[in-house]
Amino acid sequence: MAAITASMVAELRAKTDAPMMECKKALTEADGNMEKAEELLRVKLGNKAGKAASRITAEGVVSSYIDGTTGALLEINCETDFVTKNDSFLALANAAVELVAKHNPADVAALGALAYSQDGFGPTLEDVRKGLIGKIGENMSFRRFKRFSGGNKLAAYLHGTRIGVVVEFDGDDAAARDTAMHVAAMKPVALTSADVPADLIEKERSVAAAKAEEDRKAAEAAGKPAQSAEIVAKRIEGGVQKYLKEVSLFNQPFVKNDKQSVEQMLKAANTTVKAFTLYVVGEGIEKKVDDFAAEVAAQVAAAKASA
């Protein structure tokens, strides 16, 4: 039997994008024959992994893991909502977030290098990911994760599988979980007004200024006197302050009792929230919009050209 070297495995993996162990198995079965091994992999995986690698992954799930004061939140993406209900995909998501919590990888590449086996694929998480791409037939990727280990208590809330929140706190567990549910529903961007990022504040100030200018032009067209620069400046600043209250967690009306703010609810429960992390699946990813008519027309044109 031919000796299967690491370079042979690497070459086959580069050709097929199949998991390392699957490449080694195929080469062993093919007695070192590269072409035969490639055919064996195509039979087993259908050459799916390589073709899927460039497709947009805007669907997916958020998973969480907490063990005492250590925990993690992770987003893994796929191409369609159908795959988010696949047991193997969900097992991969749950395993990955636990690996983040237990091993503290520096980034997605380091996460993929951690030891893990599933569904006959391995020995690393990345090998399992690539193997499942071939098995399921869709691209999937680990997008982001955050690990928590600062000594604070942790509360997690998942709204279905698309929204995940982890709250770092001291105090009452129920109040912290209610806060996590509130974050999932209201999506604040910061704990307090002072914590809202400067770029968001400037964007809101620009919007308020543009609105004030529209109102000035409308008043001018109607023959009404224009407001003074001082009044306009106050209106703009008032709009900014209103925005800050709307997007800061402590200032928001509590979803379970809108007669009190989140800050008031927490104070009544003798609970202090130190930080929160919110993940929404696909947030910021540009989804592909398929134009079926254009696709059919392109196929017809290609067929005519080849005729």
Secondary structure as the mmCIF struct_conf table of DSSP 4:
data_model
#
loop_
_struct_conf.conf_type_id
_struct_conf.id
_struct_conf.beg_label_comp_id
_struct_conf.beg_label_asym_id
_struct_conf.beg_label_seq_id
_struct_conf.end_label_comp_id
_struct_conf.end_label_asym_id
_struct_conf.end_label_seq_id
HELX_RH_AL_P HELX_RH_AL_P1 ALA A 6 THR A 16
HELX_RH_AL_P HELX_RH_AL_P2 MET A 20 GLU A 29
TURN_TY1_P TURN_TY1_P1 ALA A 30 GLY A 32
HELX_RH_AL_P HELX_RH_AL_P3 MET A 34 LEU A 45
TURN_TY1_P TURN_TY1_P2 GLY A 46 ASN A 47
HELX_RH_AL_P HELX_RH_AL_P4 LYS A 48 ALA A 52
TURN_TY1_P TURN_TY1_P3 ALA A 53 SER A 54
BEND BEND1 ARG A 55 ARG A 55
STRN STRN1 GLU A 59 ASP A 67
TURN_TY1_P TURN_TY1_P4 GLY A 68 THR A 69
STRN STRN2 THR A 70 CYS A 78
BEND BEND2 GLU A 79 GLU A 79
HELX_RH_3T_P HELX_RH_3T_P1 ASP A 81 LYS A 85
HELX_RH_AL_P HELX_RH_AL_P5 ASP A 87 HIS A 103
BEND BEND3 ALA A 106 ASP A 107
HELX_RH_AL_P HELX_RH_AL_P6 VAL A 108 GLY A 112
TURN_TY1_P TURN_TY1_P5 ALA A 113 ALA A 113
BEND BEND4 LEU A 114 LEU A 114
STRN STRN3 ALA A 115 ALA A 115
STRN STRN4 GLN A 118 GLN A 118
TURN_TY1_P TURN_TY1_P6 ASP A 119 GLY A 120
STRN STRN5 PHE A 121 PHE A 121
BEND BEND5 PRO A 123 PRO A 123
STRN STRN6 THR A 124 THR A 124
HELX_RH_AL_P HELX_RH_AL_P7 LEU A 125 ILE A 136
BEND BEND6 GLU A 138 GLU A 138
STRN STRN7 MET A 140 PHE A 148
BEND BEND7 GLY A 150 GLY A 151
STRN STRN8 LYS A 153 HIS A 159
TURN_TY1_P TURN_TY1_P7 GLY A 160 ARG A 162
STRN STRN9 ILE A 163 ASP A 170
BEND BEND8 GLY A 171 GLY A 171
HELX_RH_AL_P HELX_RH_AL_P8 ASP A 173 MET A 186
BEND BEND9 VAL A 189 VAL A 189
STRN STRN10 ALA A 190 ALA A 190
BEND BEND10 LEU A 191 THR A 192
HELX_RH_3T_P HELX_RH_3T_P2 SER A 193 ASP A 195
BEND BEND11 VAL A 196 VAL A 196
HELX_RH_AL_P HELX_RH_AL_P9 ALA A 198 ALA A 221
TURN_TY1_P TURN_TY1_P8 ALA A 222 GLY A 223
HELX_LH_PP_P HELX_LH_PP_P1 LYS A 224 SER A 228
HELX_RH_AL_P HELX_RH_AL_P10 ALA A 229 VAL A 247
STRN STRN11 SER A 248 SER A 248
HELX_RH_3T_P HELX_RH_3T_P3 LEU A 249 ASN A 251
BEND BEND12 GLN A 252 GLN A 252
STRN STRN12 PRO A 253 PHE A 254
TURN_TY1_P TURN_TY1_P9 VAL A 255 LYS A 256
STRN STRN13 ASN A 257 SER A 261
HELX_RH_AL_P HELX_RH_AL_P11 VAL A 262 ALA A 268
TURN_TY1_P TURN_TY1_P10 ALA A 269 ASN A 270
STRN STRN14 THR A 272 VAL A 280
TURN_TY1_P TURN_TY1_P11 VAL A 281 GLY A 284
HELX_RH_AL_P HELX_RH_AL_P12 PHE A 292 SER A 306
#
